[in-house]
Amino acid sequence: MAQISSLSALDPSAYDIIIVGSGPAGCSLADRLSAKGVSCLIIETGLNAYNQDIQTAYTAMDTRGHFGDQHWAQHWIRAFGGTSMVWGGWCAPLDEQDFEAWPITRSDIRPYYDVAADILKLDRVINSYDAAYLPGFRFKPFRTVYGAMRFGEEYQSFLTAPGSVDVLLGVTVTALQPDAARNRVVGVGLHQQDGTARRVSLRDEQRLVLAAGGMGNAQLLLNPAPDSETGVGNETDQVGRFLMEHPHYINTAALVGRRRLMPPTPPANFGDHVQNILADRTTYAKTGKLSVAMELVERELNPRDRVERFLRDKYDGEFIAYNINIRSEMPASPDNRVTLAPSRDPSGLPLLKTMCMAGSDTVRPIFAVLEALGKTVMARDDGRVFIHNETLVSNPSGGGHTMGTTAMGSDPRSSVVDANCKVHRYTNLYVAGSSVFTSGGSANPTLTIIALAARLADHLTGAA
Ligand SMILES: Cc1cc2nc3c(=O)[nH]c(=O)nc-3n(C[C@H](O)[C@H](O)[C@H](O)COP(=O)(O)OP(=O)(O)OC[C@H]3O[C@@H](n4cnc5c(N)ncnc54)[C@H](O)[C@@H]3O)c2cc1C
């Protein structure tokens, strides 16, 4: 097999694992499982090529709060390869402190970051490079990639080469049927683009993994199970809560002064990157415990600025100036959430409604980190930090990073999946993707998504 021609040609009992969604999470999971000889089926709403009608009909959303009306819909691509069709390819691992609220530590995921770098064909040094900068700060660049990996292109072999991964395109998973005790998913509803629908049963040992993106995973678990008012996995009303982005405040400050403010140069095998500085552990603990990535973009002196001219003359030939772009962490708030809208997509799944505000608890720590940087720079007589207040209190843009909607935790009253990405109380239902992030740090999420998918593959095969 490889690509299955239609819903009627599907034999669902033939697979060990059924994966919903073919983005970086779904493809990486299938890749690692198939390498271990496990048979997988990927079910994907989209087609091999992007289709605007499918995109519009399946992602329409009622959006409230920050980030803009089309934000979440535009960042959930419905095609083979998922949102990697448009992603930028920037990569960095989360920090140890980013895992403080998670039921796993960075050491649990550390080996899988290297697997993720291998999958993305990046040097593993991106996971270990972390250099000193000024006292209280570190230099931790984001790897940037020109021509980022498109998972749909990279994994065309899933469609063409008979192996242990089969793919059903143009089919949406619409419903999860639990058993009477709500401990297992016993069946799933499927809908093909031409309107054909089918309900299939799961064998006892079969497992189902939702890898449908930050919105899609929540949508499937929010959708009330047949003959019920509650979605599978939403028994404690936690699905869809804790929606997070990485608020971007571009050109929101400036770092101006002596040439020795230049950050270090990473090793050559690190590759292309943006220059990012971060608070170290001590500063982080004092400034509100949110990760604030400060990208330094070198620029010319602003000749209209009196203080800059003064500093240029003072440091005589040793002058350097940077604009600072902020990419920040949002606190996980239960009130930032995804819920179901009254209207439905063509498969019959309820469409989504979002409410997400990046409030003062997001912005205050950014001010605090920038002020701490400014104090350090002044104390060393190295220059000044200027903060552009108006930019920092305006509507931020985001990175297209949809996180937190099926959060990981050990308590089912405040989370949806456990430390192994298994939905609480269900023995055969798992989630892959940034919807499981308990907190988001400030690093782009996809490297961590792939690392978690690789870890999940090992868990499902008994290797982790
Ligand atoms: C413009 C842009 C730039 C970005 N740049 C970066 C970057 O530089 N670095 C970074 O780390 N991240 C970046 N991202 C984010 C990155 O694209 C996502 O983190 C990543 O694609 C998520 O992978 P995923 O597999 O979890 O979900 P997705 O890639 O969204 O894939 C989910 C798939 O599931 C399918 N699906 C959903 N529901 C169903 C259903 N019910 N039945 C069947 N199939 C379903 C969808 O059609 C989709 O194909 C960017 C995103 C955007 C939009």
The ligand as a Gaussian input file, in Angstrom:
#p B3LYP/6-31G(d) Opt

LIG

0 1
 C        4.129000      31.368000       8.946000
 C        4.617000      30.393000       9.988000
 C        5.957000      30.383000      10.331000
 C        6.401000      29.473000      11.291000
 N        7.730000      29.457000      11.570000
 C        8.190000      28.598000      12.496000
 C        9.573000      28.552000      12.785000
 O       10.379000      29.273000      12.185000
 N        9.991000      27.675000      13.732000
 C        9.131000      26.858000      14.393000
 O        9.579000      26.106000      15.259000
 N        7.805000      26.863000      14.117000
 C        7.324000      27.709000      13.178000
 N        5.990000      27.714000      12.882000
 C        5.111000      26.770000      13.586000
 C        5.158000      25.382000      12.943000
 O        4.696000      25.438000      11.622000
 C        4.292000      24.439000      13.782000
 O        4.822000      24.410000      15.096000
 C        4.267000      23.015000      13.267000
 O        3.879000      22.932000      11.920000
 C        3.283000      22.196000      14.106000
 O        3.344000      20.858000      13.690000
 P        2.123000      19.851000      13.974000
 O        2.432000      18.604000      13.240000
 O        1.888000      19.770000      15.426000
 O        0.834000      20.570000      13.359000
 P        0.514000      21.009000      11.865000
 O        1.769000      21.226000      11.117000
 O       -0.444000      22.119000      11.943000
 O       -0.190000      19.725000      11.215000
 C       -1.456000      19.281000      11.643000
 C       -2.104000      18.498000      10.496000
 O       -3.249000      17.816000      11.023000
 C       -4.296000      17.870000      10.064000
 N       -5.581000      17.743000      10.762000
 C       -6.112000      18.584000      11.669000
 N       -7.273000      18.110000      12.153000
 C       -7.501000      16.943000      11.514000
 C       -8.546000      15.976000      11.583000
 N       -9.576000      16.129000      12.432000
 N       -8.473000      14.878000      10.784000
 C       -7.409000      14.712000       9.950000
 N       -6.389000      15.603000       9.849000
 C       -6.430000      16.698000      10.627000
 C       -4.128000      19.254000       9.427000
 O       -4.781000      19.291000       8.178000
 C       -2.600000      19.374000       9.366000
 O       -2.108000      18.881000       8.148000
 C        5.496000      28.591000      11.924000
 C        4.145000      28.606000      11.574000
 C        3.715000      29.490000      10.609000
 C        2.268000      29.481000      10.227000

